[in-house]
Structures are given as structure tokens and as C-alpha cells.
Amino acid sequence: MISDRKLEHLLLCTHSDVEYHKKTGFKDVELVHKALPEVNQEEIDLSTSLLGKKMDSPIIITAITGGHPSSVEVNQKLARVAEKLNIGLGLGSQRAAVENPELASTYTIAREEAPEALLIGNIGAPQMEQAHEAGEMMDLDALAIHLNPLQEAIQPEGDVDTRGYLENIQKTVEEMNIPVIAKETGAGISGNDALSLEKAGVQAIDVAGAGGTSWAAVETYRSQDKTMGELYWDWGIPTAASTVEVSQSVQIPIISSGGIRNGLEAVKALALGADAVGMALPVLKASYLGEEALFKFFSRFLEEIKVAMFLVGAGNLKELQKTDLVIQGKTREWLQERGYNTKIYARRSSL
């Protein structure tokens, strides 16, 4: 049953080692320190707008859960925090509720608790025919179509026929009356694919790069034969590299997610061109400690963002994307071999 699989995924993500062994690439990104910031840290403005929705900070709790009765409480906590902080919230795949309406409350609780927050629905690329029903389930601000070929290839019951996905995405965009986001699930999106998705009409891209939760790892725990999942555990485009590739390839908003674990990494992602950053696993784990723990987590995270912005002299997000940074190591090697310009970030503040 899909509902049982949702619970299994939730438990595995919470209690097992499911993260990439290789890193996001953000350690290769060095922000250039400013000894004369000319900024008041207490007045730094993190507000932004994404898909027409104003947010107090560029943070999205990305797709985590829904589809099993036990996930109601989790989504309730996440929604309350998203509403109070005025940040975004993404739901897990709504397929379970489309196929079993009795499970709809595990998702709709999010809008009930967060009437004003940016709320992003979710349906898998193999189930795009369910997009309309997912969009009608509640008052969504956008619908994410998640791309998970790695997970599908590893899981025993995976759908590995991806022919026609791009054409179906274009049709879905045309049929939906809310913005459509294309979202990977942890293996990253290349600049080439991002351009194809933009041409297909999607209004935003969540790169969801390699470095956070590995769905090959999750499926390794579920499979009797561990060899395939272990082999592809670290497959994917590192988040930092994916963020650069996509930001240099398209004009639509970009969400950078995949292993972002602190405010400094978030600032690096935003400085590389992301319009917002997303997190799932650390937020999920904090939610099990209660709402107070969630608020403490985000309070610390936001403070870390402001410290980094202060140290590069950025009073707001627009100014942050004009500050200097240097891309080094394997990330620079990746990007340069792929034909992306890594030098444009180093002295852009003087342009």
C-alpha cells in the first residue's frame, strides 16, 4: 500500500542514516569577507516574494510528508511554524490521498493551520494525470511535480519508463490554474534539464541536489538486495553545482535544496543565485521534538543567515547576490568542465 510506504519512508528518514556520504559542494564556496560591511546586522531584511507570495525570509520547508494518518501531527506542527514565521511549506506526494480520499486530511491540515503561508502541493512525474486532483485538494499556491528517477530505479516497485515526461509536464502546466514547480528529490537538476523545463512552462525549479537525503539510501533499507542502492547511494549533481548550473541557464525562480543544514550554507546558495532555500530532513527531525524545538531551530537558522549577510555587507537579498564569492575545489572543476563561468562571482561587487 502507498500509505504504508509513506510511513516507512518517514520512519527511515527519521531513524536511519539516509544522507549522502559525499557533500553538497558548499564547502568549496567561500564568501569574501568584508572588513567594512556598512550594514546594521539588526536591520538586515530577509523578506522576499516567490510566485507572487510575500515571505518574511527565503526559506521553504520542502516536501516531507503526508499520506499516512501518523503524518497529520507532523504536518500540523510544520504548518503552524510556517504560518508564524511566514515561510513556505511543501507537502509530500499527494498520490496517496488522490487514490484514497480518506487520507486527504493528512495534507489539508497544512492549509488549515497555515492559511496565509506559501503552500506547495506535490505529485510525482509518473502520476501527472493526478495533478488536477492534487491541485483541487486544497487552496494551494503552487504544485510541485517531483522528478525521482534515481528512487524509481532503486525501489522494487519503481516506475522506470520516463518517456513523454517533458511533454506531460508542458500539458500539466497549461491545464493548471496555479504555478507549477519542477522539483528533483535529491539528485539535482542540470542546466540542460532546467532549460528544457523552463521551455515547457514551469514557473520555478527546485534543484534538490545531492548532499542531503539520498532516496537511493532510503530504498536500500527497504530492499532485500542492498547492492544496487549501496552502489548508487551518492549518485547525483552536488547541490552547489546544480544551483550554479540552473541559475546560469534559466530566468525563472530557483529554490536551492539538498543538504542545506545551516544559515551559512543557505547564504552561499542564495549568493550563487537561488531565490529561496529548502530544507526537509533537519526540519522533520526537529518536529519530533515539538513546536518549541522547531522554532528554536529556525530562530538559530535565521540568525546564522544574518551573521553571514552582515559579514559580506548585504542588507537584503538583492544586495547579497551582488557580493563576492570564490568557487574552489571539486565544485569549480565540475562547473568549468561543464562550461559554466565560475569567475563571474569573484569581483562582481565592483561592477
N, C-alpha and C positions, 0 to 999 in steps of 0.2 A: 504493500500500500504506500502511496505517495506520502500520506500523513505520517506514517511510521518512519519513512526515510527522512522526513524533515526533522523529526525528533532525534533520530540517530545522528544526523549531521550536527545538530545543535549540541548534543552531548559530546560528540567527538571534538568539536571546535573548542568547547569549554574545558575539557579534562585531558586532552591528549596533545602531544607535540605535533602540530599540523602546519607549522610555519616553514618557510623556505630556509634552507641552510645557507644559501648564498644571499647576499644582502641586496637592498634596494638600489644601491648606487649613490645614495645621498652623501655618503662619506667622501665621495670623490668631488663633491660640490662644496667649494669654500666661498663663503660670503666675505667680501672685502670690508674689513673693519674701518670705521670712520672715527678718528680721534676727535673730530669736531662735528658731532651729529646735528647740532642746531635744531633739536627736537625735544619737546617735553614728553617724556615717556607716559605720563599720566593722561595726556591728551591725544594719544595715538588713536586714530579712528579705524576700526576694523570693519565697518559697515560696507555692504556691497549689495548688488542686485543680481539675481540669477533667474533666467527665464521669466522675467517680469515680476519676480517676488523679491521684496526687500528683506535682507537678513542683517542681523547685528554683527555677524562675523562669518567668514567664508568657510564654514565647517558643515559637513554633511555626515550624519550617521548613516553609512551606506548599508545596502541591503543585507539584512541578517536573518530575519525570522518571520514566521507565520506558517499556518497550515497544520498546526497541531495544537490541541487545547492547552497544552502546557506553555505555549508561547504567548498566550494572552497577557500574562503578567509582565513578561519581558517587554513586549511592545507598548504596554501601558506605561511602564517606567520610562522607556526611551522617548515616548511621545510627550510625556509631561516635562521632561528635561528640554526637549527640542522646542516646546512651546514657550517655556520660561526664558530660555536663552535666545530664542528666535533664530534657531539654526535649522538646517534641513534634516529630513529623515527619509531614508529609503526603506521600503518593505522588501521582504524576501519574495521569491516567486509566488505569484497568486494562483498558479495552476491548481493547487490542491483545492482551493475554495471555488474555482470555476467548475471543477469536476464534482465537488461535493459542497454545495451551498451552506451546509451546516457548519462549515469551518470559516465562513466569511467573517465572523466576529473576531477571529484571531488577527485579522487585518484591519477591519473597520474601527477597532478600538483605538487605532492610531489617530484617525481623524477626530474621533470623539474627544480624545484627550489633548489634541493639538489642532484646534480649529483654524488657527492663523498661520501655522508653520508651513514651510515648503515641504510638501509631501509627495514622494515619488513612488509610484507603483512599479510593478515588475512582472514581466513574463519572459519565458525563455524563448530563444530563437526557434527551437523546434516546435514551439506551441504558439506561433504568431497568429494562428487563426483564432486564438482565445483573447487577443489583445483588446478587442472591443468590450468583451465582457469584463475583463480586468479593469479597464478604464471606467466602466459604469458602476463598479462595485462600491465606490465611494467618491467623494469630492477630491480628486487628485489634481495636483498642479502639473504633473508630467508623468509619463510612463517610460520606464527603462526596459529596453529589450536586452536581455543579458546573453552574451556570447560565451559559451563554455566548452569549446571543442576538446580541450585537454581533459576536463572532467568526464565528458561523454565518452572519450576514448578509453579511459581507465575503468569507469564503473561497469559492472557486469551487464546492467540493463541500459547502457548508453545508446543514444541515437547518433550514429556516425555518418548519416547521409546529409551533408550540408548543401547539396545542390539547390540553387534557387533562393538562398537566404537573402542575398542583396536585393534581388527583385521583390521578395516578400517584404523586406524592410521598407522599401520605397512605397509599396502598396499600403502598408500599415500607416506610414507617415501621412499619406494622402487621405486615409479614411478616418484617422483620429482627430478629435477636436481639441486635443491638448498636445503640448510639445512631446516629442519622442526623443529619448536619450539612448544612445548605443553604449552599452557597458560591458566590458570584459569582466571576468570573475577571478582574476589573479595571475594571468599570463601575459598581460599587456597588449597594447594596440600599436601597430607600426604606423609610421607616417603615411605609407601607401594605402593601408586599410582605412585610415582616418579620412583621407581624401575621398575614397570611394563612398564612405558613409556620409560625408558631407554632401557629395553629389546626389546621394539617394534621398537627401532631405532631412536627415536627423538634425535636431536643433542644439544638441550638446553631445559631448563624448566623455565618458569616464574611462580613463586608461586602465585602471585597476591592474597595475603592473606586478611583476614578480618581485617578491620580497616579503610579503605578508603571509596570509593563509594560502597554502597550496592545496588545491582541491584534488590534485593527484595524491597528496598525502592523506587527505580525508578518505578518499576511496581506497587507499591502500589498507586502511584499518578495516574497511567493510568487505574486502575481498579475501577469499581463501588463498588465492595465489598472489603473494605480495610482490613478486619480481617486477611486474610491469609498473606498478605505482612507485616503487623504490627507484626504478630507472629514470622515471620522468618527474620525480619529486621536485626538482629545481628547474624544470622547463619554463621558458618564458623570457620576455623582454623586461629587464630591470626597470623599476618604476621611474627612476630619474631619467633614463634614456628614453623611455616611452613618452614621458612628459615633454621632453625636448622635441622628439620626432613629431609628435602630434601638434605641438604649439607652432612649429615651423612649417606645418603643412596645411592647416585649416584656419578659418576665420571665426568659427563658432566657439562658444564657451567650452572650456576644458575643466574637468574635475580630475585631480590627481589623487589616486588612492593606491593602496598596495604596500603595506608595511610601514606606513607613517605612524610613528609611535610617540613623537614629542613635538613641541611647538617649533623647535629649531628646524626639524625636517620639514614641517609644514611651510615654514617661511622659505626654505630652499625651493620647495615645489612651486610656491606662488611666484617667487622671483624668476623661476625658469619659464613662467608663462601660464601657469594654471590660474583659473578664475576662482576655484574653490578646492578644498582638500577633503578627502573622505576617509573615514575610519570605521572598522567593523569589529574585529576581534577584541581589541582592548576595551572597547565600549561594552561589548557583550559581557566580558568578564567583570567589569566594574558594576554592571547592572545586577549581577547576582549578589553583590554586597549591599544593595539597596540604593534608593534615590540619593541619599546624602553622599554616598561614595561616588555616585555619578557626577553630582555637582562639584565635588572636590576635584575629581579627575579633570573636568572641563575648566574649572577655575584655574588650576595649575597649568593646563594646556594653553589657555588664553594668555596667562601671564608670561609663559615661555615665548609665545609669539611676539608679545610686545617688547620683551627684552631684546630679541633678535632684531626686530624692526628699529628699535632705538639705536642699537649698535651699528646699524648701516645708515642711519639718518633718514628713515622713512616714516613720515607722519600719517600715511594712509597707504592703501593697497596700490593705488596708481603710482605713487612715488616709489614703492617697493620694486615695481617692475622696471624702474629706471636705474636702480642701484647696480653696483658692480659685483660680479662673482667670477670665480675661476673654476672651470671643469678640468679635473685631473684624472690620472689613472685609467682604469679599465673603461670607465664611462666615456672619457674623451676618446679613447681608442675605438670603442664601439661606434660612437657618433661620427667620428672622422672617416672611418672605414665605410660607413653608410652614406657619407656625403653631406652630413649636416655641419653647419658652421658653429664651432664652439668658441670662436674668438669674439663674436658679437656681444657677449655678455661682459667681457673683461673691463672695458673702458666706456661703457655706454652712458655713464653719468656725465661724462664730459662732452657728449654730443649735443 
